[in-house]
């Protein structure tokens, strides 16, 4: 069995590779990367590396040859048309390389009325897979909890969360938990080859008041909640380069569209996902 993972040097892809390498023989693993120089560590582990560009069908076809199961982690671009183009190119390459099975990594902000700029892509992808003739499963991640850790020093300084979501709750999952569930799907065909859709989340969503309380307990520093407007949020983080896109996502959050939870993680892995409090306590380091 040959398992191929795209985006293998990224935050999620690297974790999938790391956890999958503990479950299968090294020669059953293949990592597709855009930039070969970033894959040195994987190469040292004896993992097969192939270069693939989502915008180049031929490169993806060559990278996928001999693959039994593709774990497709999309790129990070916020351009809907490009993401769709990348998916279509990959599906062409999948067909040419005679790949039969795919796990598609998605995001839960896919509702028809969700104003997040990438919502059209996440709504399109599962419908496209349904018509592809492939054996597949779709994994929809909740918000990643991991960015909260490097954000904590700023929150401690501000003494408050400022997400523009009002009283609505947000649902999270850690990258490690997401990778764990995806690996279990890869290893269990009965869970993944019939067009199943899974939502990976912690057991409960968190209002910002509650999240602030948890952060206060873990850090020992008071962190409250005073939401800014969507426009103010976009201005504050304009230098990061993706503030407008994130603002559109939190606009969906303010509509209650980022609060969904499920027990799919437990169904897949046999145990509950890490709670937010457990996650924060594990990863926060007091200076």
C-alpha positions in Angstrom: 0.0 0.0 0.0 1.4 3.4 -1.0 0.2 6.4 1.0 0.9 9.8 -0.6 0.6 13.0 1.3 0.5 16.4 -0.3 1.7 19.6 1.5 4.0 17.3 3.5 6.2 20.0 4.9 3.3 22.2 6.1 1.8 22.4 9.5 -0.8 19.6 9.0 0.9 17.6 6.3 4.1 17.2 8.4 2.1 15.9 11.3 0.2 13.4 9.1 3.6 12.1 7.8 5.0 11.9 11.3 2.1 10.0 12.7 1.6 7.8 9.7 5.3 6.8 9.7 4.7 5.3 13.1 2.0 3.0 11.7 3.3 1.9 8.3 6.7 0.9 6.8 8.7 3.8 5.5 8.6 2.4 2.0 4.8 2.7 2.0 5.0 6.5 2.5 5.5 9.2 -0.1 5.6 13.0 0.5 4.7 15.5 -2.2 6.3 18.9 -1.7 6.4 22.1 -3.7 9.9 23.0 -2.6 12.4 20.1 -2.3 14.8 22.1 -0.1 12.2 22.1 2.7 12.0 18.3 2.7 15.5 17.5 3.9 14.3 16.2 7.3 11.8 13.9 5.6 14.5 12.6 3.2 16.8 11.8 6.1 14.1 9.6 7.6 14.1 7.6 4.4 10.7 8.9 3.2 10.3 9.1 -0.5 10.1 12.7 -1.7 8.5 13.8 -5.0 8.1 17.4 -6.2 4.6 18.4 -7.2 3.0 21.6 -8.3 -0.7 21.9 -8.0 -0.6 24.2 -11.0 1.2 21.7 -13.2 -0.7 18.5 -14.1 2.3 16.7 -15.5 4.3 17.2 -12.3 1.4 16.0 -10.1 0.9 13.0 -12.4 4.5 12.0 -12.0 4.4 12.6 -8.3 1.3 10.4 -7.9 2.3 7.4 -10.0 2.0 4.2 -7.9 -0.1 5.8 -5.3 -2.9 3.8 -3.7 -4.3 6.4 -1.3 -3.8 10.2 -1.7 -4.2 12.4 1.4 -4.8 15.8 -0.3 -4.0 18.8 1.9 -4.9 21.9 -0.1 -2.6 25.0 -0.5 -3.1 28.0 1.7 -4.0 30.5 -1.1 -7.1 32.6 -0.4 -7.9 32.8 -4.2 -11.0 30.7 -4.8 -10.4 30.3 -8.5 -6.8 29.2 -7.9 -7.8 26.6 -5.3 -10.4 25.2 -7.6 -7.9 25.1 -10.4 -5.4 23.3 -8.2 -8.1 20.7 -7.2 -9.1 20.2 -10.8 -5.4 19.7 -11.9 -4.9 17.2 -9.1 -8.0 15.3 -10.1 -6.7 15.2 -13.7 -3.3 13.9 -12.4 -5.1 11.4 -10.1 -6.9 10.0 -13.1 -3.8 9.8 -15.3 -1.8 8.2 -12.5 -4.7 5.7 -11.9 -5.1 6.6 -8.2 -8.4 5.2 -6.9 -8.7 6.6 -3.4 -8.5 10.0 -1.8 -8.9 11.7 1.6 -9.7 15.4 1.1 -8.8 17.7 3.9 -11.3 20.5 4.1 -12.7 23.2 6.5 -16.1 23.5 8.1 -16.8 27.1 6.9 -18.6 25.7 3.9 -22.2 26.7 4.4 -24.1 28.3 1.5 -24.6 31.5 3.5 -21.1 31.7 4.9 -19.4 34.9 4.0 -15.8 33.5 4.4 -14.0 34.1 1.1 -13.0 30.5 0.8 -16.5 29.1 1.5 -17.3 28.6 -2.2 -14.3 26.4 -2.6 -15.1 24.2 0.5 -18.7 23.9 -0.8 -17.5 23.0 -4.3 -14.9 20.4 -3.4 -17.1 17.6 -1.9 -19.6 17.9 -4.7 -16.8 17.6 -7.2 -15.4 14.5 -5.5 -18.9 13.0 -5.5 -18.8 13.2 -9.3 -15.2 12.1 -9.7 -15.7 8.3 -9.6 -13.1 8.1 -6.8 -13.4 6.3 -3.5 -13.1 9.1 -1.1 -13.8 10.8 2.3 -13.9 14.4 3.2 -12.4 15.6 6.5 -13.7 19.0 7.6 -11.5 20.6 10.3 -12.8 23.1 12.8 -10.6 26.2 13.5 -7.1 25.2 14.4 -6.3 25.8 18.1 -2.6 26.0 17.5 -2.3 29.6 16.5 -3.7 30.6 19.9 -0.5 29.7 21.6 1.8 32.2 19.9 -1.1 34.7 20.1 -1.2 34.5 23.9 1.6 37.0 24.7 -0.3 39.6 22.7 -3.5 38.7 24.4 -1.8 39.0 27.8 -0.6 42.4 26.9 -4.0 43.5 25.6 -5.7 41.8 28.6 -8.5 40.7 26.3 -9.6 38.8 23.2 -10.8 41.0 20.4 -12.3 38.5 17.9 -15.3 40.2 16.3 -17.8 37.4 16.9 -19.9 38.8 19.7 -21.6 36.2 21.9 -21.2 33.4 19.3 -19.0 30.4 20.1 -16.1 29.1 18.0 -15.2 25.4 17.5 -11.6 24.2 17.5 -9.4 21.2 16.9 -5.6 20.8 17.3 -3.3 20.0 14.4 -2.1 16.9 16.2 -5.6 15.7 16.7 -6.6 16.4 13.1 -3.5 14.5 11.9 -4.3 11.6 14.2 -7.8 11.2 12.9 -6.7 11.5 9.2 -4.1 8.8 9.8 -6.7 6.5 11.3 -9.0 7.1 8.3 -6.1 6.2 6.0 -5.5 2.9 7.9 -9.2 1.9 8.0 -10.8 1.6 4.5 -14.2 1.0 6.0 -14.2 4.5 7.3 -13.1 6.3 4.2 -14.0 4.8 0.8 -17.8 5.5 0.6 -17.9 9.3 0.4 -18.1 9.8 4.1 -17.8 13.3 5.5 -16.4 14.0 9.0 -16.2 17.1 11.2 -13.2 17.1 13.4 -13.7 19.3 16.5 -13.2 19.4 20.2 -16.2 18.2 22.2 -17.6 21.7 22.8 -17.4 25.2 21.2 -16.3 28.2 23.2 -17.7 31.6 23.6 -15.0 34.2 23.7 -15.9 35.0 27.4 -15.3 31.3 28.2 -12.1 31.1 26.1 -10.8 34.1 28.0 -11.5 32.4 31.3 -9.6 29.3 30.2 -6.7 31.4 29.0 -6.7 33.3 32.3 -6.6 30.1 34.3 -3.8 28.7 32.3 -1.6 31.8 32.0 -2.3 33.3 35.4 -3.0 36.6 33.5 -6.4 38.2 33.2 -7.7 37.9 29.6 -11.2 39.2 29.1 -13.2 39.8 25.9 -13.9 43.1 24.2 -14.8 42.5 20.6 -13.7 45.0 18.0 -15.6 45.6 14.8 -14.8 43.6 11.7 -13.4 46.7 10.1 -11.2 47.4 13.2 -10.0 43.8 13.2 -9.0 44.1 9.5 -7.1 47.3 10.2 -5.3 45.9 13.3 -3.9 42.9 11.4 -3.5 44.5 8.0 0.3 44.1 8.1 -0.2 40.3 8.3 -1.4 40.2 4.8 -4.6 38.2 5.3 -6.7 40.4 7.6 -9.5 40.9 5.1 -9.8 37.1 4.6 -9.8 36.5 8.3 -12.4 39.2 8.8 -14.6 37.5 6.4 -14.2 34.2 8.3 -15.1 35.9 11.6 -18.1 37.5 10.0 -19.3 33.9 9.5 -18.4 33.3 13.1 -20.5 36.2 14.2 -23.4 34.5 12.4 -22.9 31.3 14.4 -21.4 29.5 11.5 -18.1 28.5 13.1 -19.6 26.7 16.2 -20.4 23.2 14.9 -19.0 20.3 16.8 -19.3 16.5 16.4 -18.1 13.3 18.0 -16.5 12.2 14.7 -13.0 12.4 16.2 -14.0 9.9 18.9 -15.7 7.6 16.4 -12.6 7.5 14.3 -9.9 7.3 17.0 -11.8 5.7 19.9 -11.1 8.6 22.3 -12.2 12.2 22.7 -10.3 15.1 21.2 -8.1 17.2 23.5 -10.2 19.9 25.3 -9.2 23.5 24.9 -8.0 23.6 28.5 -5.9 20.5 28.0 -4.4 21.9 24.8 -3.5 25.3 26.4 -2.0 23.7 29.5 0.1 21.4 27.3 1.5 24.0 25.0 1.7 27.3 27.0 5.0 28.0 28.6 5.2 30.7 31.2 8.4 32.8 30.9 
